[in-house]
Amino acid sequence: MDEENFNLSMRKFLKMVGVSSQHEIEKAVAAAIANGSVAGTESFPAKVTLEIAGLKLKVDFDGEIRLQ
């Protein structure tokens, strides 16, 4: 295994996931506030599942998104 290449590809993947996830959450919050379905003071439970089938890895990460 090439440790340097492995770490680089993992960091690239995690950066893409983080940036893309943040963008999607921001869009969803803006749309929900615009259409009046949320007031902007709520908190929402959030869950992300990391799955790598080739490694038989499936892990859930739970958290919370707070608008205020």
Secondary structure per residue as TSV (DSSP state, phi and psi in degrees):
chain	resnum	aa	ss	phi	psi
A	1	M	-	360.0	138.0
A	2	D	-	-91.8	99.4
A	3	E	H	-57.0	-42.0
A	4	E	H	-64.9	-46.3
A	5	N	H	-65.0	-40.6
A	6	F	H	-59.1	-51.4
A	7	N	H	-62.4	-40.0
A	8	L	H	-64.1	-46.1
A	9	S	H	-67.6	-36.2
A	10	M	H	-65.7	-45.3
A	11	R	H	-62.5	-40.0
A	12	K	H	-63.1	-44.2
A	13	F	H	-62.1	-48.2
A	14	L	H	-64.5	-36.4
A	15	K	H	-64.5	-44.5
A	16	M	H	-61.1	-44.4
A	17	V	H	-62.8	-46.1
A	18	G	H	-62.9	-48.9
A	19	V	H	-65.9	-45.7
A	20	S	H	-65.4	-41.2
A	21	S	H	-63.1	-45.3
A	22	Q	H	-60.0	-43.6
A	23	H	H	-61.7	-45.0
A	24	E	H	-65.5	-39.7
A	25	I	H	-65.3	-44.4
A	26	E	H	-60.7	-42.4
A	27	K	H	-63.1	-44.1
A	28	A	H	-65.0	-40.9
A	29	V	H	-65.7	-45.7
A	30	A	H	-60.3	-43.2
A	31	A	H	-65.5	-42.0
A	32	A	H	-66.2	-38.2
A	33	I	H	-68.9	-42.0
A	34	A	H	-62.9	-38.0
A	35	N	T	-91.1	2.4
A	36	G	T	81.7	7.9
A	37	S	S	-79.3	-15.2
A	38	V	-	-136.2	153.5
A	39	A	-	-90.7	-20.2
A	40	G	S	101.1	8.2
A	41	T	-	-118.1	1.0
A	42	E	-	-78.8	168.2
A	43	S	E	-124.1	144.6
A	44	F	E	-129.3	130.2
A	45	P	E	-65.0	144.0
A	46	A	E	-133.6	149.6
A	47	K	E	-142.0	135.9
A	48	V	E	-125.2	135.9
A	49	T	E	-113.7	124.0
A	50	L	E	-99.0	122.2
A	51	E	E	-132.4	127.0
A	52	I	E	-127.4	96.5
A	53	A	G	-57.4	-41.6
A	54	G	G	-63.6	-20.2
A	55	L	G	-106.1	1.9
A	56	K	T	53.9	43.6
A	57	L	E	-110.3	127.9
A	58	K	E	-146.9	112.1
A	59	V	E	-130.9	133.9
A	60	D	E	-99.7	141.5
A	61	F	E	-122.6	122.6
A	62	D	E	-109.2	145.0
A	63	G	E	-160.3	-158.9
A	64	E	E	-145.1	139.3
A	65	I	E	-108.9	116.9
A	66	R	E	-107.6	127.8
A	67	L	-	-84.6	-14.7
A	68	Q	-	-141.6	360.0
